């Protein structure tokens, strides 16, 4: 079938077949962001037959589907230039007459109307034949309908695919333990940082991040184009930092050497990003905007989790302190950063090196916000919070272990960058506070048993910071109005 014919059914003709099935199936996916709100309709942004649907074997259908739902506070808002009409999701669907028993868990349903009536629709990524076809498309760059495939180097064929089950916001496939392909489920117009930043780091010669080997994107079917998937080397035999930290705690082992090395790796990534991409200066207007945005998130969090209410004044003080410094003339450099850095995003390879992965940022935030330059200490704060989480997972709570790890991480960062993040104590405290507030809301909604972990940080971070304990070399003594950051938030 020609390329033109392969896309001729999309999108209007397919909607009657697929909408009833997607209405039941889509809200149950782990990566569906609109849980708790009814689905009121669908619109197909694009549909492409990567493998024709009218052959004897299974067909492979690629969809970009916009899901229409009421907003969190009420009925669906009419679309405007700044309010898109629903989230857009990427789906890869298999279509066949009879589904093999081995693929029964991937079944979505049997269409009863439209052009697919009488045929079974299923999740294609769980079908090795169709998942292998997706890699074949990446091996052969070019356009197929609204999709464009790119690669930077030859990719061997015959690599067996398997789906990883660990992710929630996306779906990843491993091919022959040689490559990993991340499929972005919730699609936003523009370049995804998980492609943009690793490409920039590869050009800069930074070996801490696996360089993209291939990727695919939408073109005419999406207003500004969108990154749909990225293929990178699979770091076989690597272990993530979260599990390594838990193993060390369980065995009663120190983790400071690993933390120090991770600090150096983080600094190398930040330095390379600052060299490869533009940086900006945050002065008084930007600092005020930052403090206001953090304060708004705090207010919303306190409404959602009343346990935060007694701590709001102290936590807000952490944000206002940044604006105070800016009023006094302080400025900060902002650059592209990871945006969602924690121990689970760091892999220690079999050689003992640290690699950093998953540069997508926080998937729930708008893409424009995730691509905005920010102070590097935002990433540092994420790792500091992650050490705290690991320590709280151990019974009894191993506070000293976390303090040693945080100190070692900051020391390693300073060794590689020449700048100790602890020197930016007020900004670092603000970002750690903002992260802890986010964690409170997340845990209250999804893991109430873990709520005690960020609440312990909230209790610490909301405490008064002026006065007792300021040593002779504390940056807090430099200006009387500069709030002092308690040592246990940094070490």
C-alpha positions in Angstrom: 0.0 0.0 0.0 1.3 3.5 -0.9 2.1 6.0 1.8 -0.8 8.1 0.7 -3.2 5.2 0.9 -1.8 4.1 4.3 -3.0 7.3 5.9 -6.2 7.8 4.0 -8.4 6.4 6.7 -7.3 8.9 9.3 -8.5 10.6 11.2 -12.3 10.9 10.9 -13.1 7.4 9.6 -11.2 5.7 12.4 -12.9 7.6 15.3 -16.1 5.6 15.3 -14.2 2.4 15.7 -11.7 3.5 18.3 -13.5 6.0 20.5 -15.7 3.5 22.5 -12.6 1.3 23.2 -10.3 4.2 24.2 -13.0 5.6 26.5 -12.7 2.5 28.7 -9.0 1.7 28.2 -7.1 5.0 28.2 -8.1 6.3 31.7 -6.7 3.1 33.2 -3.2 3.6 31.9 -0.5 4.6 34.4 0.6 7.4 32.1 -2.8 9.0 31.7 -2.6 12.4 33.4 -6.4 13.1 33.6 -7.4 10.5 36.2 -10.4 11.4 38.3 -12.0 13.5 35.5 -14.5 12.0 33.0 -13.5 11.7 29.3 -16.1 13.6 27.3 -14.6 13.1 23.8 -11.7 12.4 21.5 -10.1 14.1 18.5 -7.5 12.5 16.3 -4.7 14.9 15.6 -3.1 12.4 13.3 -3.2 8.7 12.4 -0.6 6.8 10.4 -0.5 3.1 9.4 3.1 2.1 10.0 2.0 -1.4 8.9 -1.2 -1.5 6.7 -4.3 -2.6 8.4 -5.8 -4.5 5.5 -3.2 -7.3 5.4 -3.5 -10.9 6.6 -1.2 -10.2 9.6 -1.6 -7.5 12.3 -1.5 -3.8 11.3 0.3 -1.1 13.2 -1.5 2.2 13.7 0.2 5.3 15.2 -2.1 7.8 16.7 -1.9 11.2 18.3 -5.2 11.5 20.2 -6.5 14.6 22.0 -8.6 13.7 25.0 -11.3 16.1 26.0 -12.1 16.4 29.7 -13.6 18.9 32.1 -11.0 21.0 33.9 -10.2 20.3 37.6 -12.8 22.8 38.7 -15.7 22.3 36.4 -16.9 21.8 32.8 -14.7 21.8 29.8 -13.3 25.2 29.1 -13.7 26.4 25.4 -10.3 26.2 23.7 -8.3 29.4 23.3 -4.9 30.1 21.8 -3.4 29.6 25.3 -5.7 26.8 26.5 -5.4 23.7 24.3 -8.5 21.6 24.0 -7.4 18.6 26.0 -4.1 16.7 26.5 -2.6 15.0 23.5 -1.4 11.3 23.9 0.6 9.1 21.6 -0.8 5.6 21.0 0.6 2.7 19.1 -2.1 0.2 18.4 -2.1 -3.3 16.8 -5.1 -4.3 14.8 -5.8 -8.0 13.9 -8.7 -10.4 13.3 -7.8 -12.9 16.1 -5.5 -12.0 19.0 -3.0 -14.7 19.9 -3.4 -15.9 23.5 0.1 -14.6 24.5 -1.1 -11.1 23.7 -4.3 -11.3 25.7 -3.0 -8.9 28.5 -2.4 -6.2 25.7 -6.0 -6.4 24.5 -7.9 -3.1 24.3 -11.1 -4.5 22.8 -13.0 -5.5 19.7 -14.4 -2.7 17.5 -18.1 -2.9 16.8 -18.5 -0.1 14.4 -16.6 2.0 11.8 -13.9 0.7 9.4 -12.4 -1.6 12.1 -15.6 -3.3 13.0 -15.1 -6.9 13.9 -11.3 -6.5 14.4 -9.4 -6.6 17.7 -7.3 -3.6 18.8 -4.4 -4.1 21.3 -1.4 -2.3 22.7 1.2 -2.8 19.9 4.3 -2.3 22.0 3.7 -5.6 23.7 3.8 -7.4 20.3 7.4 -8.3 19.5 6.7 -8.2 15.8 5.2 -4.7 15.9 7.8 -3.4 18.4 10.5 -4.6 16.0 8.9 -2.8 13.1 9.2 0.5 15.1 12.9 0.0 15.4 13.1 -0.7 11.6 11.5 2.7 11.0 14.2 4.3 13.1 16.9 2.4 11.1 15.6 4.0 7.9 15.4 7.8 8.3 12.7 9.6 6.5 9.0 10.7 6.6 6.0 8.5 6.8 2.9 10.6 6.6 3.1 13.2 9.4 5.9 11.3 11.1 9.6 11.9 10.6 12.4 9.5 11.6 16.0 10.5 12.3 19.2 8.7 13.3 22.8 9.7 13.9 24.5 6.3 13.3 23.8 2.9 11.9 21.6 0.6 14.0 21.9 -3.2 13.8 18.9 -5.2 12.9 17.5 -8.3 14.5 17.4 -6.9 18.1 14.7 -8.5 20.1 12.4 -6.0 21.9 11.0 -6.1 25.4 8.9 -3.5 27.3 10.1 -2.2 30.6 7.4 -2.0 33.3 9.0 0.4 35.7 8.0 3.7 34.2 4.7 5.6 34.7 4.7 8.7 32.6 6.2 7.1 29.5 6.8 3.7 28.0 10.3 2.3 27.2 11.4 -0.7 25.2 14.8 -2.3 25.3 16.1 -3.8 22.1 18.6 -6.6 22.5 20.1 -5.0 25.7 21.8 -2.6 23.2 19.3 0.3 23.0 16.4 1.7 24.9 13.6 3.6 23.2 11.5 6.0 25.3 8.0 6.6 23.9 6.6 9.9 25.2 2.9 9.3 26.0 1.7 12.8 26.8 2.8 14.9 23.8 3.5 18.6 23.9 4.4 20.8 20.9 8.1 21.6 20.6 11.4 19.8 21.3 11.4 17.5 24.3 14.3 18.3 26.7 15.0 14.5 26.8 16.1 14.8 23.2 17.3 18.4 23.1 19.7 18.3 26.1 21.3 14.9 25.5 22.0 16.0 21.9 23.6 19.2 23.2 25.7 17.3 25.7 26.8 14.9 23.0 28.0 17.8 20.8 29.8 19.1 23.9 31.6 15.8 24.4 30.0 15.1 27.8 30.1 11.3 28.4 27.9 11.4 31.5 24.7 11.2 29.4 23.9 8.5 26.7 23.9 10.2 23.4 20.7 9.9 21.2 21.1 7.4 18.4 17.7 8.0 16.7 14.4 9.7 17.3 11.1 10.4 15.7 8.8 13.4 15.7 5.5 14.7 14.4 5.4 17.3 11.7 2.4 18.6 9.8 0.0 16.7 12.1 1.0 18.8 15.1 1.0 22.6 15.3 4.7 23.0 16.1 6.0 19.5 15.8 6.6 17.3 18.8 9.2 14.8 19.9 7.6 11.4 20.1 10.4 9.0 20.9 14.2 8.8 21.6 16.5 5.8 21.1 19.7 5.8 23.2 22.3 3.2 24.2 21.1 0.9 27.0 23.5 0.9 29.9 23.4 -2.8 30.5 24.3 -3.9 34.0 23.9 -0.4 35.5 22.2 0.2 38.8 20.2 3.2 39.7 21.3 5.4 42.6 18.1 4.9 44.6 18.5 1.2 44.8 22.2 1.5 45.5 21.5 3.9 48.4 18.9 1.5 49.8 21.3 -1.4 49.6 23.9 0.6 51.4 21.5 1.5 54.2 20.3 -2.1 54.6 23.9 -3.3 54.8 24.9 -0.5 57.2 27.4 0.8 54.7 28.6 4.3 54.2 27.6 5.9 50.8 29.7 9.1 50.9 32.2 8.0 48.2 29.3 7.3 45.8 27.6 10.6 46.8 30.8 12.6 46.2 31.3 11.0 42.8 27.7 11.7 41.9 28.2 15.3 42.9 31.2 15.5 40.5 29.1 13.9 37.7 26.2 16.4 38.2 28.6 19.3 38.1 30.2 18.0 34.8 26.7 17.8 33.3 25.8 21.3 34.5 29.1 22.8 33.2 28.7 21.2 29.8 25.1 22.4 29.5 26.2 26.0 30.4 28.9 25.9 27.8 26.6 24.4 25.1 23.4 26.4 25.6 22.6 30.0 26.4 22.6 31.2 30.0 20.8 34.2 31.5 21.1 36.3 34.7 18.3 36.3 37.3 18.1 39.7 39.0 15.4 41.5 41.0 12.3 41.0 38.6 13.1 37.3 38.0 13.8 36.6 41.6 10.5 38.2 42.6 8.7 36.1 40.0 10.4 33.0 41.3 9.4 33.7 44.9 5.8 34.5 43.9 5.5 31.3 41.9 6.8 29.2 44.8 4.4 31.0 47.1 1.5 30.2 44.9 2.4 26.6 44.8 2.7 26.6 48.6 -0.8 28.1 48.9 -2.3 25.6 46.5 -0.5 22.7 48.4 -1.8 23.9 51.8 -5.4 24.0 50.4 -4.9 20.4 49.2 -3.1 19.1 52.3 -4.3 21.0 55.4 -1.4 19.5 57.5 0.8 22.1 55.7 -1.2 25.1 57.1 0.8 25.6 60.3 4.0 25.7 58.4 3.0 28.1 55.7 4.5 31.3 57.2 7.9 29.7 57.8 8.0 28.1 54.4 7.0 31.3 52.7 9.9 32.9 54.4 12.3 30.7 52.5 10.9 32.0 49.2 10.8 35.7 50.3 14.5 35.5 51.3 15.4 35.0 47.7 13.6 38.2 46.8 15.2 40.1 49.7 18.7 39.1 48.4 17.7 40.3 44.9 16.5 43.7 46.3 20.0 44.0 47.9 21.6 43.4 44.5 22.3 39.7 44.4 22.0 38.0 41.0 22.2 34.3 39.9 23.1 32.6 36.7 20.4 30.5 35.2 21.0 27.7 32.6 19.4 24.6 31.2 19.2 21.9 33.9 17.9 18.4 34.3 14.7 19.6 36.0 13.7 16.4 37.9 17.0 15.1 39.3 16.9 12.4 42.0 18.8 9.2 42.8 16.6 7.2 40.4 17.8 9.3 37.5 21.4 8.5 38.1 22.9 5.1 37.0 26.2 3.7 38.1 27.6 1.7 35.2 29.6 -1.6 35.6 32.8 0.5 35.3 31.8 2.4 38.4 31.0 5.7 36.6 27.8 7.7 37.2 25.6 8.5 34.2 22.6 10.8 34.3 19.4 10.0 32.4 15.8 11.2 31.8 16.1 14.9 31.0 12.4 15.3 30.3 11.9 17.3 33.5 8.7 17.1 35.5 6.1 15.7 33.0 3.2 17.5 34.7 4.7 20.9 34.0 4.3 22.8 30.6 7.0 22.1 28.2 7.9 25.8 28.0 8.5 25.9 31.7 10.7 22.7 31.6 12.8 24.3 28.9 13.3 27.6 30.8 16.9 28.3 32.2 17.0 27.9 35.9 19.7 28.0 38.6 21.7 24.8 38.8 21.0 24.5 42.5 17.5 23.3 41.6 19.0 20.0 40.5 21.2 19.9 43.6 18.1 20.4 45.8 16.5 17.4 44.1 19.4 15.1 45.0 19.5 16.4 48.6 15.8 15.6 49.0 16.4 12.2 47.5 19.1 11.3 50.1 16.6 12.4 52.7 14.0 10.0 51.2 16.4 7.1 51.2 17.4 7.7 54.8 13.7 7.7 55.9 13.1 4.4 54.2 15.4 2.8 56.7 14.1 1.8 60.1 15.0 3.5 62.4 15.5 6.7 60.4 19.2 7.2 59.6 19.5 11.0 59.7 23.2 11.0 60.1 23.6 8.9 56.9 21.7 11.4 54.9 23.6 14.3 56.3 26.9 12.7 55.4 25.7 12.0 51.9 24.5 15.5 51.3 27.7 17.0 52.5 29.8 14.6 50.3 27.6 15.3 47.3 28.0 19.1 47.6 31.8 18.6 48.1 32.1 16.5 45.0 30.0 19.1 43.1 32.4 21.9 44.3 35.5 19.9 43.3 34.3 19.5 39.7 32.6 22.9 39.2 34.7 25.2 41.4 31.4 26.4 43.0 30.0 24.9 46.2 26.2 24.9 46.1 26.2 25.5 49.8 27.5 29.0 49.1 24.0 29.7 47.6 22.4 28.8 50.9 19.2 30.9 50.5 18.5 29.9 46.9 19.2 26.3 47.7 16.9 26.3 50.7 14.1 27.9 48.6 14.4 25.1 46.0 14.6 22.4 48.6 11.5 23.9 50.3 9.6 24.1 47.0 10.5 20.4 46.3 9.4 19.3 49.8 6.0 21.1 49.3 5.5 19.3 46.0 6.4 16.0 47.7 3.8 16.6 50.4 1.0 16.9 47.8 2.2 13.9 45.8 2.4 11.6 48.9 -0.9 12.7 50.2 -2.6 11.8 47.0 -0.7 8.6 46.0 1.2 7.2 49.0 -0.2 8.4 52.3 2.2 6.1 54.3 5.1 8.2 52.9 3.7 11.6 53.9 5.8 11.6 57.0 9.0 11.9 54.9 8.3 15.3 53.3 6.5 16.5 56.4 9.7 15.9 58.4 11.5 18.1 55.9 8.7 20.7 56.1 9.1 20.9 59.8 12.8 21.4 59.5 12.7 23.9 56.6 9.9 26.0 58.2 11.9 26.6 61.4 13.3 30.1 62.0 16.6 30.5 60.2 18.1 33.6 61.9 20.2 33.7 65.0 21.4 30.6 66.8 24.2 28.5 65.3 25.6 31.0 62.8 29.3 30.3 62.7 32.0 32.8 62.0 32.2 31.7 58.3 28.5 31.4 57.7 27.4 33.4 54.6 24.3 34.2 56.8 26.5 36.7 58.7 27.4 38.7 55.5 24.1 40.7 55.6 21.9 41.0 58.6 18.7 40.5 56.5 20.0 37.3 54.8 18.2 34.3 56.5 20.6 31.7 57.7 20.2 28.1 56.3 20.3 25.5 59.1 23.2 23.2 58.6 21.1 20.0 58.5 19.5 21.3 55.2 22.9 21.2 53.5 24.9 18.4 55.0 
